[in-house]
Amino acid sequence: MKVRTRRILQFVAAGLFVALLAGAYRFWPILTFDDGPFLSEPYLGSVDSLQVYSEVTLHRFGRHAYSLEARDLVAEPPATVLLLRSPNGVALWQRTLLHDGPLGRVRFHRRARFTWWGGWAVPIDPEFQEMGVLYLGPLGGLKNYFHSW
């Protein structure tokens, strides 16, 4: 009976922990002086012929979790398609960033960091805007981004 009770308590504790992380992910970052949050939309075209402009590896507890690529979308004004790949190279999603003005090409400024709520904060440096941060969820989904004003 003690083993069963302990397992039930562990299950409940794990569920509460996941619920706390999900709540934190939904509202993080809640206080910032940067512009945003800005969103994205799916890119439906092929990215095979687009040149990789910038790339960052996302690690979870020291292990390779995903690769995030910024591909140069040849357009006027210049734009970027973000592509997330699994460790074995399978493309999981491709998106373009939405903004009220032109962003230009987006370069990843430095190494992404794994955050306390289970996702990633990726510093970005858009060509026509100030530097900012791109937020990805625990499963690699693109949440939103902010940039300085």
N, C-alpha and C positions, 0 to 999 in steps of 0.2 A: 504494500500500500504506500510506503514511503517513496519508493521509486516512481510510482505513478503520479503522486502529488508533486514531486520535484519536477517531473517532466511537464506537467500542466503549468506549474509556475514559470518554468523556463520558456514555455510557449507563449504565455501571456506577457512576460517581460520582453521577449523578442518582438511581439506584436506592438507593444507600446513604444519600443525603441524605433521601429520602422515608422510608426505613426508620427512620432516626434520629428524624425528626419524628413518625412513627407511634408509636414507642416512647415518646417524650417525652409525647405526647398521652395515651397510655394511663395513665401514672403521674403526670402533673402535676395538681394540686399534691400532692406526696407528704408534705410536712411542714407542718402547719398546726396552730395551737392552737384553731381554730374548730370548732364542731360540724358533723358531717357525715362523709362525703358523703351528701346526700339525693338521691333520684331523682325521676322524674316518670312519668306515664302518659299515654297518648293520650286526648284529649278527643274523643268521638264525636259530640257534639251540634253544632248549627249555631251559629256565632259571629256571624252577620250582624246579629242584633238586639242583641248585647251592646255596651255603650258602651266606647270606648277610654279606659282609665284612665291609661295611661302609654305612651310610645313612645320608642324609641331607634334610631338609624341605625347600622348596622355598616359600617365602612369597611375595605377591604383596600388597602393602599398608596395611600391617598388617594382611592380610588374607592368609590362606593356598592356594597356587596356584598349586604346584606340589610336589612330593617326588622323589628324585633322589637316586637310590641305586647303590652301587658298589658290584657286586657279584663275588665271587672267582671262576674263570674258572680254574679248575684243569687241568693244562697243564705243559709242560716243554719247556721253562721257564714259571713261573707263570704269569698269565694274569688276566684281569678284564673285565667283561661285565657290561656296564652301562645300567640301566633300569630307564626310566622315567614313573611315575605313576600320574594319575589325583587324585584329592582329594578323589574320591570315590573308588580308588584302581585299576582302569582300566589301563593296560599297554599301553602306547602310542608309545614307541619305545625302542629298545635295540640295543646297538652299542658297538663296541670295538674300542679302540684308536689305531691309526697307529703311528709308530715311527720308526726311522732308527736303533734303538737299543732296547734292552728289557726294558720295563717299570716295569714289575713285577706287583704286586697288587697295586691298586690305592686306597688310603684312602683320604676321605675328611678331610682336616686339621682343619677347623673351620667353623663357620656359613657362609652361602652364603649371598651375599649382592645384593639387587636390585639396578641396575645401572640407571644412568640418561637417558640412551637411551631406557629403557624399558625392558632390559633383565637381566640376572644374571651373576655375577662373582663368581665362586665357587673355593676356594683355594684347591689344591690337593697336595698330598704327595705320589708320586710314590715310590715303593720299591727300584728300581735301578737307579733312576734319581733324580735330584734336585726338590725342590718344585716348583709349578707352579699355573696357573690359568686356569680354564675351563670356556669358555664363552657360555652361552645359550641365545637364542633369546627371544623376547617378548612372543612368543607362545610356548616356551619350546624346540624349536629345538636346537640341538647341533651345534654350529658354528665352533669352533676350540679351541685349547688350546696352551699355552706357558709354558715353564719351564725355571728356571734359569740355567745358565751354570757354 
